[in-house]
Amino acid sequence: MARELLSLREIGRRLDVPPSSIVYYKDRFARFIPTAGGKGRRVKYPPEAVTLFKEIREMFERNLSAEEIEAHLSERDGYAGVHHAGLSGAGAAGFDGASAGFVQELSGVLEKMSGLLEAQAGFRQEIGALRDELSALRHERDEQAARYEETIRRLEQEMEILRAGGAYRAAGDRTEGSARGASSGHGGGAAPRPPASFLGRPLVIHRGGEYIGVVGRGKPFTLAMLIQLIERNAGSQKVQGMEWQYSNGQWLLVIHSRDAAGTQQHRHELRVVRTTTPSGNTVTQLCSLCIDGEDVPDNFLLALFKSIKDGLEG
């Protein structure tokens, strides 16, 4: 009758031991475990190996250390004869069990060291990649901060107009027709001024195919309200004067101001026009804002409208 030979997987299954644990027992106590032929993963074990694996498992469950288990196995009577039953003649007589065990244990240590070195190299690569990513994020943060600072600078310039006082006072409402005559030298020497209907319509900007306005406290924000914001702070004396100009269906509001130190003058130009939206609403469109000859970007106009809305809601 052929002798039953078992694989390492079958032994683990019989003992209900996880594959990782059974492999560890095999590697750690290899010089005590008998084999019955085969190489590598095809090594076969005799039935008595099941008993030995079971004892090793039980000793670990009793919280014995690997060194204590090894000492216990070394004291077993006749372990060397069982382990080397497959050797014959001079081979069995000349085999030095202690030396073989040392070589196997040393081989296991070298394999573990090799694995640790590979893991360390992987960690270094990962750390290097994280450093590169962190450097890119810092560069992006610096660029974004610079853009924010530029936007804030432009926003502060425009808000000076809203906070500062204005010396301009309206002499009265005029129709757009009389304004055209005044601007062309007819109808007297009075300065042109948009009619009340023009000043009272919702003030909007046209961006991305849409008309965008501001509604605060249930009312649309108008050009008249913008002028009132300027006139309301007449005590600061930063705004030196305002004047209207009319040409080709467009009104131009020119605001002259001086900085707080009184050393630098500024010229602000708001170009507005009467517009009908696709939904049929008649509004006053802010076409452009120019400060000292430089057109203000669209994003700044959107930020300006948002600040106005926040002020009205506050």
Secondary structure as UniProt FT lines:
FT   HELIX           8..15
FT   HELIX           19..28
FT   HELIX           30..32
FT   HELIX           40..42
FT   HELIX           48..61
FT   TURN            62..63
FT   HELIX           66..75
FT   TURN            77..78
FT   HELIX           79..83
FT   TURN            84..86
FT   HELIX           89..94
FT   HELIX           97..163
FT   HELIX           176..183
FT   TURN            184..185
FT   HELIX           196..200
FT   STRAND          202..207
FT   TURN            208..209
FT   STRAND          210..213
FT   STRAND          215..216
FT   TURN            217..218
FT   STRAND          219..220
FT   HELIX           223..231
FT   TURN            232..233
FT   HELIX           234..236
FT   STRAND          239..247
FT   TURN            248..249
FT   STRAND          250..258
FT   TURN            260..261
FT   STRAND          265..276
FT   TURN            278..279
FT   STRAND          282..291
FT   TURN            292..293
FT   STRAND          294..295
FT   HELIX           298..313
//
